[in-house]
Amino acid sequence: MNQRRVEAVERALTLLEAFSADRREFSLTELANATGFYKSTILRLMASLEIFGYVVRDERGIYRLGPAFARMAPLAGEGPQLENLVRPVLESLRDASEETASFYIRHGDERICRLRENGRLEVRHHLEEGVRLPLGRGAAGRVLNYETPRGQVSVSSGERQVGLSAAAIGIYNSEGELMGALALSGPSERFNALVRDRYVPLLTQYAALLERQWPKALRPA
């Protein structure tokens, strides 16, 4: 059985398992101290993990877990149930608005794009599933930070990125718990002219539909 083990894979997994809810980022030195691996070994393994999106490294050289984990999440746990519930709503919302429709969840002090359907127009907001964004900026961030009352639509323009606007509304389960944020986003030049008369009513309509269908026991994280 031991002959089937691959040492490099086990070391890579050991590096990933060093991350936790209490420790979300590491420097190279900190990873070496946590795992006992040589820095040269860590650099090689983390470079491969970074290529496949399992870790990201910022300009300071700090490592964090990458968007690949969020992309893989639908394949485990309650992921398929969530995708089967939310994906059709996103597709309908995208088709009705022609803008990018997304579903965000909160993870600590960040928001994660759990699911998305990119807009069909040539000029659009292209978003990747699994991307992590701050809570403090943007319409979905304010919703997930409990700054927007239930049933109301939060609107942002240029807060996170110049030229980008968004609108979002909270999705609550039958017990009143905030499950996530349903959002539309697109270029400000087009988006801002349509947000009040078109996008806010659409978000309100599809949020109500999604909440009526939401299973009591489903948790999106």
Biotite code that builds the C-alpha atoms (Angstrom):
import biotite.structure as struc

atoms = struc.array([
    struc.Atom([0.000, 0.000, 0.000], chain_id="A", res_id=1, res_name="MET", atom_name="CA", element="C"),
    struc.Atom([2.827, 2.394, 0.842], chain_id="A", res_id=2, res_name="ASN", atom_name="CA", element="C"),
    struc.Atom([4.261, 1.865, -2.649], chain_id="A", res_id=3, res_name="GLN", atom_name="CA", element="C"),
    struc.Atom([1.194, 3.615, -4.077], chain_id="A", res_id=4, res_name="ARG", atom_name="CA", element="C"),
    struc.Atom([1.814, 6.806, -2.131], chain_id="A", res_id=5, res_name="ARG", atom_name="CA", element="C"),
    struc.Atom([3.228, 9.854, -3.887], chain_id="A", res_id=6, res_name="VAL", atom_name="CA", element="C"),
    struc.Atom([5.338, 11.945, -1.571], chain_id="A", res_id=7, res_name="GLU", atom_name="CA", element="C"),
    struc.Atom([5.001, 15.185, -3.559], chain_id="A", res_id=8, res_name="ALA", atom_name="CA", element="C"),
    struc.Atom([1.204, 14.928, -3.492], chain_id="A", res_id=9, res_name="VAL", atom_name="CA", element="C"),
    struc.Atom([1.207, 14.297, 0.249], chain_id="A", res_id=10, res_name="GLU", atom_name="CA", element="C"),
    struc.Atom([3.433, 17.295, 0.820], chain_id="A", res_id=11, res_name="ARG", atom_name="CA", element="C"),
    struc.Atom([1.191, 19.506, -1.296], chain_id="A", res_id=12, res_name="ALA", atom_name="CA", element="C"),
    struc.Atom([-1.845, 18.361, 0.686], chain_id="A", res_id=13, res_name="LEU", atom_name="CA", element="C"),
    struc.Atom([0.016, 18.989, 3.928], chain_id="A", res_id=14, res_name="THR", atom_name="CA", element="C"),
    struc.Atom([0.596, 22.572, 2.817], chain_id="A", res_id=15, res_name="LEU", atom_name="CA", element="C"),
    struc.Atom([-3.079, 23.045, 2.004], chain_id="A", res_id=16, res_name="LEU", atom_name="CA", element="C"),
    struc.Atom([-4.165, 21.570, 5.316], chain_id="A", res_id=17, res_name="GLU", atom_name="CA", element="C"),
    struc.Atom([-2.071, 24.147, 7.157], chain_id="A", res_id=18, res_name="ALA", atom_name="CA", element="C"),
    struc.Atom([-4.781, 26.668, 6.272], chain_id="A", res_id=19, res_name="PHE", atom_name="CA", element="C"),
    struc.Atom([-7.820, 26.916, 8.539], chain_id="A", res_id=20, res_name="SER", atom_name="CA", element="C"),
    struc.Atom([-10.570, 29.295, 9.601], chain_id="A", res_id=21, res_name="ALA", atom_name="CA", element="C"),
    struc.Atom([-8.188, 30.634, 12.232], chain_id="A", res_id=22, res_name="ASP", atom_name="CA", element="C"),
    struc.Atom([-5.197, 30.876, 9.898], chain_id="A", res_id=23, res_name="ARG", atom_name="CA", element="C"),
    struc.Atom([-6.053, 31.965, 6.377], chain_id="A", res_id=24, res_name="ARG", atom_name="CA", element="C"),
    struc.Atom([-2.728, 33.284, 5.176], chain_id="A", res_id=25, res_name="GLU", atom_name="CA", element="C"),
    struc.Atom([0.937, 32.368, 5.456], chain_id="A", res_id=26, res_name="PHE", atom_name="CA", element="C"),
    struc.Atom([4.287, 33.769, 4.456], chain_id="A", res_id=27, res_name="SER", atom_name="CA", element="C"),
    struc.Atom([6.899, 31.368, 3.089], chain_id="A", res_id=28, res_name="LEU", atom_name="CA", element="C"),
    struc.Atom([8.690, 31.339, 6.440], chain_id="A", res_id=29, res_name="THR", atom_name="CA", element="C"),
    struc.Atom([5.464, 30.677, 8.322], chain_id="A", res_id=30, res_name="GLU", atom_name="CA", element="C"),
    struc.Atom([4.606, 27.758, 6.056], chain_id="A", res_id=31, res_name="LEU", atom_name="CA", element="C"),
    struc.Atom([8.073, 26.313, 6.592], chain_id="A", res_id=32, res_name="ALA", atom_name="CA", element="C"),
    struc.Atom([7.626, 26.586, 10.358], chain_id="A", res_id=33, res_name="ASN", atom_name="CA", element="C"),
    struc.Atom([4.132, 25.071, 10.217], chain_id="A", res_id=34, res_name="ALA", atom_name="CA", element="C"),
    struc.Atom([5.037, 22.084, 8.041], chain_id="A", res_id=35, res_name="THR", atom_name="CA", element="C"),
    struc.Atom([8.734, 21.521, 8.613], chain_id="A", res_id=36, res_name="GLY", atom_name="CA", element="C"),
    struc.Atom([9.387, 21.583, 4.855], chain_id="A", res_id=37, res_name="PHE", atom_name="CA", element="C"),
    struc.Atom([12.345, 23.352, 3.244], chain_id="A", res_id=38, res_name="TYR", atom_name="CA", element="C"),
    struc.Atom([11.476, 26.701, 1.692], chain_id="A", res_id=39, res_name="LYS", atom_name="CA", element="C"),
    struc.Atom([12.712, 25.497, -1.710], chain_id="A", res_id=40, res_name="SER", atom_name="CA", element="C"),
    struc.Atom([10.278, 22.560, -1.528], chain_id="A", res_id=41, res_name="THR", atom_name="CA", element="C"),
    struc.Atom([7.393, 24.837, -0.547], chain_id="A", res_id=42, res_name="ILE", atom_name="CA", element="C"),
    struc.Atom([8.117, 27.227, -3.408], chain_id="A", res_id=43, res_name="LEU", atom_name="CA", element="C"),
    struc.Atom([7.999, 24.416, -5.974], chain_id="A", res_id=44, res_name="ARG", atom_name="CA", element="C"),
    struc.Atom([4.821, 22.857, -4.610], chain_id="A", res_id=45, res_name="LEU", atom_name="CA", element="C"),
    struc.Atom([3.000, 26.151, -4.123], chain_id="A", res_id=46, res_name="MET", atom_name="CA", element="C"),
    struc.Atom([3.915, 27.249, -7.656], chain_id="A", res_id=47, res_name="ALA", atom_name="CA", element="C"),
    struc.Atom([2.098, 24.191, -9.032], chain_id="A", res_id=48, res_name="SER", atom_name="CA", element="C"),
    struc.Atom([-0.875, 24.722, -6.715], chain_id="A", res_id=49, res_name="LEU", atom_name="CA", element="C"),
    struc.Atom([-1.031, 28.351, -7.823], chain_id="A", res_id=50, res_name="GLU", atom_name="CA", element="C"),
    struc.Atom([-1.155, 27.400, -11.502], chain_id="A", res_id=51, res_name="ILE", atom_name="CA", element="C"),
    struc.Atom([-4.273, 25.300, -10.846], chain_id="A", res_id=52, res_name="PHE", atom_name="CA", element="C"),
    struc.Atom([-5.894, 27.947, -8.646], chain_id="A", res_id=53, res_name="GLY", atom_name="CA", element="C"),
    struc.Atom([-5.639, 26.158, -5.302], chain_id="A", res_id=54, res_name="TYR", atom_name="CA", element="C"),
    struc.Atom([-3.550, 28.938, -3.798], chain_id="A", res_id=55, res_name="VAL", atom_name="CA", element="C"),
    struc.Atom([-2.895, 32.578, -4.638], chain_id="A", res_id=56, res_name="VAL", atom_name="CA", element="C"),
    struc.Atom([0.146, 34.645, -3.709], chain_id="A", res_id=57, res_name="ARG", atom_name="CA", element="C"),
    struc.Atom([-0.101, 38.420, -3.387], chain_id="A", res_id=58, res_name="ASP", atom_name="CA", element="C"),
    struc.Atom([2.500, 41.086, -4.049], chain_id="A", res_id=59, res_name="GLU", atom_name="CA", element="C"),
    struc.Atom([3.821, 40.716, -0.495], chain_id="A", res_id=60, res_name="ARG", atom_name="CA", element="C"),
    struc.Atom([4.478, 37.017, -1.013], chain_id="A", res_id=61, res_name="GLY", atom_name="CA", element="C"),
    struc.Atom([1.593, 35.981, 1.255], chain_id="A", res_id=62, res_name="ILE", atom_name="CA", element="C"),
    struc.Atom([-0.223, 32.763, 0.346], chain_id="A", res_id=63, res_name="TYR", atom_name="CA", element="C"),
    struc.Atom([-3.981, 32.225, 0.644], chain_id="A", res_id=64, res_name="ARG", atom_name="CA", element="C"),
    struc.Atom([-6.320, 29.522, -0.596], chain_id="A", res_id=65, res_name="LEU", atom_name="CA", element="C"),
    struc.Atom([-7.469, 30.109, -4.158], chain_id="A", res_id=66, res_name="GLY", atom_name="CA", element="C"),
    struc.Atom([-10.746, 30.051, -6.123], chain_id="A", res_id=67, res_name="PRO", atom_name="CA", element="C"),
    struc.Atom([-10.376, 26.406, -7.184], chain_id="A", res_id=68, res_name="ALA", atom_name="CA", element="C"),
    struc.Atom([-11.859, 25.300, -3.868], chain_id="A", res_id=69, res_name="PHE", atom_name="CA", element="C"),
    struc.Atom([-15.063, 27.210, -4.520], chain_id="A", res_id=70, res_name="ALA", atom_name="CA", element="C"),
    struc.Atom([-15.262, 25.790, -8.041], chain_id="A", res_id=71, res_name="ARG", atom_name="CA", element="C"),
    struc.Atom([-14.912, 22.276, -6.631], chain_id="A", res_id=72, res_name="MET", atom_name="CA", element="C"),
    struc.Atom([-17.374, 22.790, -3.803], chain_id="A", res_id=73, res_name="ALA", atom_name="CA", element="C"),
    struc.Atom([-20.493, 22.019, -5.910], chain_id="A", res_id=74, res_name="PRO", atom_name="CA", element="C"),
    struc.Atom([-19.165, 18.486, -6.341], chain_id="A", res_id=75, res_name="LEU", atom_name="CA", element="C"),
    struc.Atom([-19.313, 17.745, -2.611], chain_id="A", res_id=76, res_name="ALA", atom_name="CA", element="C"),
    struc.Atom([-21.671, 18.097, 0.319], chain_id="A", res_id=77, res_name="GLY", atom_name="CA", element="C"),
    struc.Atom([-24.719, 20.227, -0.371], chain_id="A", res_id=78, res_name="GLU", atom_name="CA", element="C"),
    struc.Atom([-23.140, 21.766, -3.459], chain_id="A", res_id=79, res_name="GLY", atom_name="CA", element="C"),
    struc.Atom([-25.266, 19.934, -6.044], chain_id="A", res_id=80, res_name="PRO", atom_name="CA", element="C"),
    struc.Atom([-28.467, 20.816, -4.195], chain_id="A", res_id=81, res_name="GLN", atom_name="CA", element="C"),
    struc.Atom([-27.492, 24.485, -4.076], chain_id="A", res_id=82, res_name="LEU", atom_name="CA", element="C"),
    struc.Atom([-26.521, 24.547, -7.741], chain_id="A", res_id=83, res_name="GLU", atom_name="CA", element="C"),
    struc.Atom([-29.740, 22.829, -8.821], chain_id="A", res_id=84, res_name="ASN", atom_name="CA", element="C"),
    struc.Atom([-31.696, 25.421, -6.846], chain_id="A", res_id=85, res_name="LEU", atom_name="CA", element="C"),
    struc.Atom([-29.829, 28.609, -7.739], chain_id="A", res_id=86, res_name="VAL", atom_name="CA", element="C"),
    struc.Atom([-28.471, 27.984, -11.245], chain_id="A", res_id=87, res_name="ARG", atom_name="CA", element="C"),
    struc.Atom([-31.867, 28.090, -13.025], chain_id="A", res_id=88, res_name="PRO", atom_name="CA", element="C"),
    struc.Atom([-32.715, 31.343, -11.246], chain_id="A", res_id=89, res_name="VAL", atom_name="CA", element="C"),
    struc.Atom([-29.409, 32.882, -12.330], chain_id="A", res_id=90, res_name="LEU", atom_name="CA", element="C"),
    struc.Atom([-29.968, 31.773, -15.912], chain_id="A", res_id=91, res_name="GLU", atom_name="CA", element="C"),
    struc.Atom([-33.448, 33.290, -15.973], chain_id="A", res_id=92, res_name="SER", atom_name="CA", element="C"),
    struc.Atom([-32.246, 36.500, -14.341], chain_id="A", res_id=93, res_name="LEU", atom_name="CA", element="C"),
    struc.Atom([-29.362, 36.739, -16.802], chain_id="A", res_id=94, res_name="ARG", atom_name="CA", element="C"),
    struc.Atom([-31.680, 36.199, -19.776], chain_id="A", res_id=95, res_name="ASP", atom_name="CA", element="C"),
    struc.Atom([-34.225, 38.746, -18.507], chain_id="A", res_id=96, res_name="ALA", atom_name="CA", element="C"),
    struc.Atom([-31.623, 41.439, -17.830], chain_id="A", res_id=97, res_name="SER", atom_name="CA", element="C"),
    struc.Atom([-28.818, 40.445, -20.261], chain_id="A", res_id=98, res_name="GLU", atom_name="CA", element="C"),
    struc.Atom([-26.400, 41.351, -17.452], chain_id="A", res_id=99, res_name="GLU", atom_name="CA", element="C"),
    struc.Atom([-24.164, 39.066, -15.382], chain_id="A", res_id=100, res_name="THR", atom_name="CA", element="C"),
    struc.Atom([-26.143, 37.337, -12.620], chain_id="A", res_id=101, res_name="ALA", atom_name="CA", element="C"),
    struc.Atom([-24.372, 35.926, -9.580], chain_id="A", res_id=102, res_name="SER", atom_name="CA", element="C"),
    struc.Atom([-24.945, 34.416, -6.154], chain_id="A", res_id=103, res_name="PHE", atom_name="CA", element="C"),
    struc.Atom([-22.570, 35.373, -3.339], chain_id="A", res_id=104, res_name="TYR", atom_name="CA", element="C"),
    struc.Atom([-22.076, 33.863, 0.092], chain_id="A", res_id=105, res_name="ILE", atom_name="CA", element="C"),
    struc.Atom([-20.258, 35.268, 3.084], chain_id="A", res_id=106, res_name="ARG", atom_name="CA", element="C"),
    struc.Atom([-17.040, 33.666, 4.300], chain_id="A", res_id=107, res_name="HIS", atom_name="CA", element="C"),
    struc.Atom([-15.552, 35.497, 7.270], chain_id="A", res_id=108, res_name="GLY", atom_name="CA", element="C"),
    struc.Atom([-14.690, 39.025, 6.183], chain_id="A", res_id=109, res_name="ASP", atom_name="CA", element="C"),
    struc.Atom([-15.007, 38.190, 2.486], chain_id="A", res_id=110, res_name="GLU", atom_name="CA", element="C"),
    struc.Atom([-17.692, 37.323, -0.021], chain_id="A", res_id=111, res_name="ARG", atom_name="CA", element="C"),
    struc.Atom([-17.331, 34.464, -2.475], chain_id="A", res_id=112, res_name="ILE", atom_name="CA", element="C"),
    struc.Atom([-18.968, 34.268, -5.864], chain_id="A", res_id=113, res_name="CYS", atom_name="CA", element="C"),
    struc.Atom([-20.523, 30.841, -5.404], chain_id="A", res_id=114, res_name="ARG", atom_name="CA", element="C"),
    struc.Atom([-22.360, 30.662, -8.731], chain_id="A", res_id=115, res_name="LEU", atom_name="CA", element="C"),
    struc.Atom([-22.639, 32.966, -11.716], chain_id="A", res_id=116, res_name="ARG", atom_name="CA", element="C"),
    struc.Atom([-23.989, 33.274, -15.240], chain_id="A", res_id=117, res_name="GLU", atom_name="CA", element="C"),
    struc.Atom([-22.083, 35.834, -17.306], chain_id="A", res_id=118, res_name="ASN", atom_name="CA", element="C"),
    struc.Atom([-24.100, 38.299, -19.377], chain_id="A", res_id=119, res_name="GLY", atom_name="CA", element="C"),
    struc.Atom([-24.736, 37.680, -23.050], chain_id="A", res_id=120, res_name="ARG", atom_name="CA", element="C"),
    struc.Atom([-23.879, 41.181, -24.302], chain_id="A", res_id=121, res_name="LEU", atom_name="CA", element="C"),
    struc.Atom([-20.493, 41.768, -25.874], chain_id="A", res_id=122, res_name="GLU", atom_name="CA", element="C"),
    struc.Atom([-19.634, 44.444, -23.290], chain_id="A", res_id=123, res_name="VAL", atom_name="CA", element="C"),
    struc.Atom([-20.318, 42.864, -19.915], chain_id="A", res_id=124, res_name="ARG", atom_name="CA", element="C"),
    struc.Atom([-18.946, 42.179, -16.448], chain_id="A", res_id=125, res_name="HIS", atom_name="CA", element="C"),
    struc.Atom([-17.100, 38.859, -16.703], chain_id="A", res_id=126, res_name="HIS", atom_name="CA", element="C"),
    struc.Atom([-16.988, 37.106, -13.346], chain_id="A", res_id=127, res_name="LEU", atom_name="CA", element="C"),
    struc.Atom([-15.407, 33.823, -12.283], chain_id="A", res_id=128, res_name="GLU", atom_name="CA", element="C"),
    struc.Atom([-17.002, 31.418, -9.832], chain_id="A", res_id=129, res_name="GLU", atom_name="CA", element="C"),
    struc.Atom([-14.920, 31.161, -6.688], chain_id="A", res_id=130, res_name="GLY", atom_name="CA", element="C"),
    struc.Atom([-13.532, 34.696, -6.791], chain_id="A", res_id=131, res_name="VAL", atom_name="CA", element="C"),
    struc.Atom([-13.178, 36.278, -3.339], chain_id="A", res_id=132, res_name="ARG", atom_name="CA", element="C"),
    struc.Atom([-14.032, 39.938, -2.801], chain_id="A", res_id=133, res_name="LEU", atom_name="CA", element="C"),
    struc.Atom([-14.153, 42.235, 0.244], chain_id="A", res_id=134, res_name="PRO", atom_name="CA", element="C"),
    struc.Atom([-17.370, 42.750, 2.161], chain_id="A", res_id=135, res_name="LEU", atom_name="CA", element="C"),
    struc.Atom([-16.889, 46.468, 2.585], chain_id="A", res_id=136, res_name="GLY", atom_name="CA", element="C"),
    struc.Atom([-17.429, 47.491, -1.026], chain_id="A", res_id=137, res_name="ARG", atom_name="CA", element="C"),
    struc.Atom([-20.071, 46.737, -3.621], chain_id="A", res_id=138, res_name="GLY", atom_name="CA", element="C"),
    struc.Atom([-23.780, 46.037, -3.488], chain_id="A", res_id=139, res_name="ALA", atom_name="CA", element="C"),
    struc.Atom([-23.489, 42.322, -2.640], chain_id="A", res_id=140, res_name="ALA", atom_name="CA", element="C"),
    struc.Atom([-20.863, 43.090, 0.000], chain_id="A", res_id=141, res_name="GLY", atom_name="CA", element="C"),
    struc.Atom([-23.210, 45.470, 1.802], chain_id="A", res_id=142, res_name="ARG", atom_name="CA", element="C"),
    struc.Atom([-26.035, 42.947, 1.669], chain_id="A", res_id=143, res_name="VAL", atom_name="CA", element="C"),
    struc.Atom([-23.885, 40.194, 3.176], chain_id="A", res_id=144, res_name="LEU", atom_name="CA", element="C"),
    struc.Atom([-22.578, 42.635, 5.780], chain_id="A", res_id=145, res_name="ASN", atom_name="CA", element="C"),
    struc.Atom([-26.157, 43.196, 6.988], chain_id="A", res_id=146, res_name="TYR", atom_name="CA", element="C"),
    struc.Atom([-26.160, 46.826, 5.878], chain_id="A", res_id=147, res_name="GLU", atom_name="CA", element="C"),
    struc.Atom([-29.235, 46.392, 3.663], chain_id="A", res_id=148, res_name="THR", atom_name="CA", element="C"),
    struc.Atom([-32.652, 45.564, 5.190], chain_id="A", res_id=149, res_name="PRO", atom_name="CA", element="C"),
    struc.Atom([-34.360, 42.385, 4.061], chain_id="A", res_id=150, res_name="ARG", atom_name="CA", element="C"),
    struc.Atom([-36.338, 42.856, 0.859], chain_id="A", res_id=151, res_name="GLY", atom_name="CA", element="C"),
    struc.Atom([-34.429, 45.952, -0.232], chain_id="A", res_id=152, res_name="GLN", atom_name="CA", element="C"),
    struc.Atom([-32.035, 46.163, -3.159], chain_id="A", res_id=153, res_name="VAL", atom_name="CA", element="C"),
    struc.Atom([-28.564, 47.605, -2.615], chain_id="A", res_id=154, res_name="SER", atom_name="CA", element="C"),
    struc.Atom([-27.008, 49.471, -5.548], chain_id="A", res_id=155, res_name="VAL", atom_name="CA", element="C"),
    struc.Atom([-23.357, 50.395, -6.096], chain_id="A", res_id=156, res_name="SER", atom_name="CA", element="C"),
    struc.Atom([-21.509, 52.235, -8.840], chain_id="A", res_id=157, res_name="SER", atom_name="CA", element="C"),
    struc.Atom([-17.744, 52.284, -9.165], chain_id="A", res_id=158, res_name="GLY", atom_name="CA", element="C"),
    struc.Atom([-17.149, 51.266, -5.542], chain_id="A", res_id=159, res_name="GLU", atom_name="CA", element="C"),
    struc.Atom([-15.035, 48.201, -6.253], chain_id="A", res_id=160, res_name="ARG", atom_name="CA", element="C"),
    struc.Atom([-14.027, 48.931, -9.831], chain_id="A", res_id=161, res_name="GLN", atom_name="CA", element="C"),
    struc.Atom([-14.337, 52.088, -11.899], chain_id="A", res_id=162, res_name="VAL", atom_name="CA", element="C"),
    struc.Atom([-16.940, 51.696, -14.616], chain_id="A", res_id=163, res_name="GLY", atom_name="CA", element="C"),
    struc.Atom([-18.672, 48.760, -12.917], chain_id="A", res_id=164, res_name="LEU", atom_name="CA", element="C"),
    struc.Atom([-22.105, 48.925, -11.287], chain_id="A", res_id=165, res_name="SER", atom_name="CA", element="C"),
    struc.Atom([-24.105, 46.321, -9.419], chain_id="A", res_id=166, res_name="ALA", atom_name="CA", element="C"),
    struc.Atom([-27.363, 45.699, -7.609], chain_id="A", res_id=167, res_name="ALA", atom_name="CA", element="C"),
    struc.Atom([-27.991, 42.976, -5.034], chain_id="A", res_id=168, res_name="ALA", atom_name="CA", element="C"),
    struc.Atom([-30.637, 41.661, -2.695], chain_id="A", res_id=169, res_name="ILE", atom_name="CA", element="C"),
    struc.Atom([-30.424, 39.256, 0.230], chain_id="A", res_id=170, res_name="GLY", atom_name="CA", element="C"),
    struc.Atom([-31.785, 35.712, 0.078], chain_id="A", res_id=171, res_name="ILE", atom_name="CA", element="C"),
    struc.Atom([-33.259, 34.498, 3.369], chain_id="A", res_id=172, res_name="TYR", atom_name="CA", element="C"),
    struc.Atom([-34.537, 31.089, 4.409], chain_id="A", res_id=173, res_name="ASN", atom_name="CA", element="C"),
    struc.Atom([-37.854, 30.471, 6.148], chain_id="A", res_id=174, res_name="SER", atom_name="CA", element="C"),
    struc.Atom([-36.238, 31.051, 9.543], chain_id="A", res_id=175, res_name="GLU", atom_name="CA", element="C"),
    struc.Atom([-35.029, 34.500, 8.588], chain_id="A", res_id=176, res_name="GLY", atom_name="CA", element="C"),
    struc.Atom([-31.354, 33.561, 8.161], chain_id="A", res_id=177, res_name="GLU", atom_name="CA", element="C"),
    struc.Atom([-29.361, 35.308, 5.438], chain_id="A", res_id=178, res_name="LEU", atom_name="CA", element="C"),
    struc.Atom([-28.241, 32.628, 2.982], chain_id="A", res_id=179, res_name="MET", atom_name="CA", element="C"),
    struc.Atom([-26.561, 34.756, 0.351], chain_id="A", res_id=180, res_name="GLY", atom_name="CA", element="C"),
    struc.Atom([-26.917, 37.666, -2.057], chain_id="A", res_id=181, res_name="ALA", atom_name="CA", element="C"),
    struc.Atom([-28.458, 37.578, -5.522], chain_id="A", res_id=182, res_name="LEU", atom_name="CA", element="C"),
    struc.Atom([-26.775, 40.155, -7.746], chain_id="A", res_id=183, res_name="ALA", atom_name="CA", element="C"),
    struc.Atom([-26.675, 41.715, -11.181], chain_id="A", res_id=184, res_name="LEU", atom_name="CA", element="C"),
    struc.Atom([-23.613, 43.570, -12.460], chain_id="A", res_id=185, res_name="SER", atom_name="CA", element="C"),
    struc.Atom([-22.529, 45.315, -15.612], chain_id="A", res_id=186, res_name="GLY", atom_name="CA", element="C"),
    struc.Atom([-20.865, 48.362, -17.195], chain_id="A", res_id=187, res_name="PRO", atom_name="CA", element="C"),
    struc.Atom([-21.970, 51.544, -15.419], chain_id="A", res_id=188, res_name="SER", atom_name="CA", element="C"),
    struc.Atom([-22.751, 53.390, -18.651], chain_id="A", res_id=189, res_name="GLU", atom_name="CA", element="C"),
    struc.Atom([-25.552, 50.953, -19.446], chain_id="A", res_id=190, res_name="ARG", atom_name="CA", element="C"),
    struc.Atom([-26.367, 49.616, -16.005], chain_id="A", res_id=191, res_name="PHE", atom_name="CA", element="C"),
    struc.Atom([-27.088, 52.889, -14.225], chain_id="A", res_id=192, res_name="ASN", atom_name="CA", element="C"),
    struc.Atom([-29.673, 53.948, -16.803], chain_id="A", res_id=193, res_name="ALA", atom_name="CA", element="C"),
    struc.Atom([-31.672, 50.752, -16.288], chain_id="A", res_id=194, res_name="LEU", atom_name="CA", element="C"),
    struc.Atom([-31.163, 49.892, -12.640], chain_id="A", res_id=195, res_name="VAL", atom_name="CA", element="C"),
    struc.Atom([-34.222, 51.570, -11.114], chain_id="A", res_id=196, res_name="ARG", atom_name="CA", element="C"),
    struc.Atom([-36.866, 50.693, -13.679], chain_id="A", res_id=197, res_name="ASP", atom_name="CA", element="C"),
    struc.Atom([-35.595, 47.284, -14.799], chain_id="A", res_id=198, res_name="ARG", atom_name="CA", element="C"),
    struc.Atom([-32.976, 45.630, -12.608], chain_id="A", res_id=199, res_name="TYR", atom_name="CA", element="C"),
    struc.Atom([-34.387, 46.378, -9.145], chain_id="A", res_id=200, res_name="VAL", atom_name="CA", element="C"),
    struc.Atom([-37.802, 44.878, -10.011], chain_id="A", res_id=201, res_name="PRO", atom_name="CA", element="C"),
    struc.Atom([-36.135, 41.830, -11.564], chain_id="A", res_id=202, res_name="LEU", atom_name="CA", element="C"),
    struc.Atom([-33.985, 41.186, -8.498], chain_id="A", res_id=203, res_name="LEU", atom_name="CA", element="C"),
    struc.Atom([-36.983, 41.571, -6.210], chain_id="A", res_id=204, res_name="THR", atom_name="CA", element="C"),
    struc.Atom([-39.007, 39.149, -8.346], chain_id="A", res_id=205, res_name="GLN", atom_name="CA", element="C"),
    struc.Atom([-36.346, 36.442, -8.580], chain_id="A", res_id=206, res_name="TYR", atom_name="CA", element="C"),
    struc.Atom([-35.305, 36.785, -4.946], chain_id="A", res_id=207, res_name="ALA", atom_name="CA", element="C"),
    struc.Atom([-38.884, 36.092, -3.873], chain_id="A", res_id=208, res_name="ALA", atom_name="CA", element="C"),
    struc.Atom([-38.972, 33.054, -6.174], chain_id="A", res_id=209, res_name="LEU", atom_name="CA", element="C"),
    struc.Atom([-35.714, 31.704, -4.798], chain_id="A", res_id=210, res_name="LEU", atom_name="CA", element="C"),
    struc.Atom([-36.762, 32.218, -1.183], chain_id="A", res_id=211, res_name="GLU", atom_name="CA", element="C"),
    struc.Atom([-40.033, 30.340, -1.748], chain_id="A", res_id=212, res_name="ARG", atom_name="CA", element="C"),
    struc.Atom([-38.065, 27.363, -3.095], chain_id="A", res_id=213, res_name="GLN", atom_name="CA", element="C"),
    struc.Atom([-35.265, 27.414, -0.506], chain_id="A", res_id=214, res_name="TRP", atom_name="CA", element="C"),
    struc.Atom([-35.137, 24.162, 1.548], chain_id="A", res_id=215, res_name="PRO", atom_name="CA", element="C"),
    struc.Atom([-35.117, 24.726, 5.284], chain_id="A", res_id=216, res_name="LYS", atom_name="CA", element="C"),
    struc.Atom([-31.988, 22.666, 5.930], chain_id="A", res_id=217, res_name="ALA", atom_name="CA", element="C"),
    struc.Atom([-29.857, 23.927, 3.031], chain_id="A", res_id=218, res_name="LEU", atom_name="CA", element="C"),
    struc.Atom([-26.712, 25.882, 3.942], chain_id="A", res_id=219, res_name="ARG", atom_name="CA", element="C"),
    struc.Atom([-24.747, 27.322, 0.994], chain_id="A", res_id=220, res_name="PRO", atom_name="CA", element="C"),
    struc.Atom([-21.283, 27.439, 2.599], chain_id="A", res_id=221, res_name="ALA", atom_name="CA", element="C"),
])
